[in-house]
């Protein structure tokens, strides 16, 4: 098996060196429905404006809105599907600066974008580098609804094997 054992591996695997500072990745889009909002809210964030349309209307939000954790989960799904699964990522030391900037309502289409803002060697894992990336989720009008700063540990590209020397007898 070639590549990282937890990923597709092979020729398309992206390593630490393949994420230069300044790179921007469009992560795709997703639509959020009232049913999605209520299901997530009921399971994970059962505040009235996440689980009931009438309660949402009576809230300061004046309608049903997605949990910020739901919005963050949607961002993560777009990130994983479009970029992370084809990389040699081996984990994350965390997230900073998570902000929910506007309420997300049923029927909205959200779009994710990721920008590499910094990279450095991993202090205790010489086979890895750490990427710092700014993630933003926007609504269809381009207004940001979520922003966060992600950190990823990514394997460095393996060294190329030394060339096979010819023995001069035609045997390789």
Secondary structure, DSSP 8 states (H G I E B T S, - for coil): --S-TTS--GGG-B-GGGS-TT-EEEEEEEE--HHHHHHHHHHH---HHHH-HHHHHHSTTSS----HHHHHHHHHHHHHHHTGGGB-EEEEEEEEEEEE-S---TT-EEEEEEEEEEEEE-TT-TTEEEEEEEEEEE-TTS-EEEEEEEEEEEE------------SSS--
